[in-house]
Amino acid sequence: MPLLMAALFTSLRAGWAPTWVAGAVYFAAWGWLTPPVILMLHCTMHRPFMQRFKRLDKLHPWVMTWLFGIPAGYREHHMGMHHAEDNMGDDLSSTLRYQRDSFLHFLAYFFRFFFLTLFTLPAYLFRKGRNKQGRRAVVGELLHMALIALALGLEWRFGLIAFLLPFVVCRFMMMAGNWGQHAFINTSRKNNGIANSITCINSGYNRRCFNDGYHIGHHMKASRHWSELPGDFLANREAYAKAGAIVFEGLDFFLVSFLLWTKQYRTLAKRFVRLDGAHRSDAEVIALLKERVKPVQAWEVEGMGATQVAA
């Protein structure tokens, strides 16, 4: 990526190619490389990348953040908040309160994250006593923004293409992915990963992105190695079926979100996996999916004698 950045900067300053050509080439390369890089970082958050070199293990997410536009507080958001709250009411990226087949609701969800996370994430972490994570979240985001400002001042076209656009697009895509991952909520069951997440199997996305589609298995055991996720799904298929898990074949989370925004429930129904092998018509599947995307006001938590409030 540094070589691509250097080539872009040199091309823009020397006028070797029109800005739109240089920008399109760079942005295409960035778009191809970024998804597996993000999911590589995701894996190394849950399982150390370099056991013997702990400082390097902590450093490489910062470097990747600046090169690819990944949120500087990604580790703190994902590990310090998202997995701790598991998409429930205190999760700053919770989907519960939204109508999850509405693009307008998604935009409200995205803009809330984009403009407020610099304040809400550290506030959450400090409130929970995770002060070190809170400080890292603030410092990381401010340094990232300072780098973007520096690049824009050095060569505004370079700063825009290499830093500002990735900063915006990466956040949009990450929230679109999280929206799809947690779009279908089953409030009739305890929130144990199955009721709150979906799984996508047999997709090219899984092959490129460390089996990220097996999201139920990941939420049930976050430290599970990515190579073990398909086997875990097959071993627990019956349990998934009994718990009413939502599983799609040949889709990824971004496509799930897009199909919801465009109300393409027939396509979702055709890709829906009947885990128990029982006959279920597309109309029945569509009714189930529509029920599961409604905003959640309160969630009776099984076996805990309490109610989790979504908003």
Secondary structure, 3 states (H helix, E strand, C coil): CHHHHHHHHHHHHHCCCCHHHHHHHHHHHHHHHHHHHHHHHHHHHHCCCCCCCHHHHHHHHHHHHHHHCCCCCHHHHHHHHHHHHCCCCCCCCCCCCCCCCCHHHHHHHHHHHHHHHHHHHHHHHHHCCCHHHHHHHHHHHHHHHHHHHHHHHHCHHHHHHHHHHHHHHHHHHHHHHHHHHCCCCCCCCCCCCCCCCEEEECCHHHHHCCCCCCHHHHHHCCCCCHHHHHHHHHHCHHHHHHCCCEEEECCCHHHHHHHHHCCCHHHHHHHECCCCCCCCCHHHHHHHHHHHCCCCCEEEECCCCEEEECC
